[in-house]
Amino acid sequence: MIMMIAVGMLLPLQAAMNAMFGKGGGHPLWGGLINFIVGLSLLISSCLILRPPLPSFQALAALPYWAWGGGVVGGCGGCGVG
């Protein structure tokens, strides 16, 4: 619960952090890539530590087509703000 509140409090700062990656990388696309690598590293580490069960292919295939758009929106947001 405390982690959710802390992350929620940091969300307004995310655009500024992404913009700093874009400036430091010299281009918004590099900023987006840096942001993605940092986030992916955290997710992989979390999965290795917490070991959640893998979702089944059938469960993923049953998702509506628009659910896959979240990754596209996140990628565009990370690059666009940077």
ABEGO torsion letter per residue (X at the ends): XAAAAAAAAAAAAAAAAAAAAAAAAGBAAAAAAAAAAAAAAAAAAAAAAAGBBBBBAAAAAABBAAAAAAAAAAAAAAAAAX
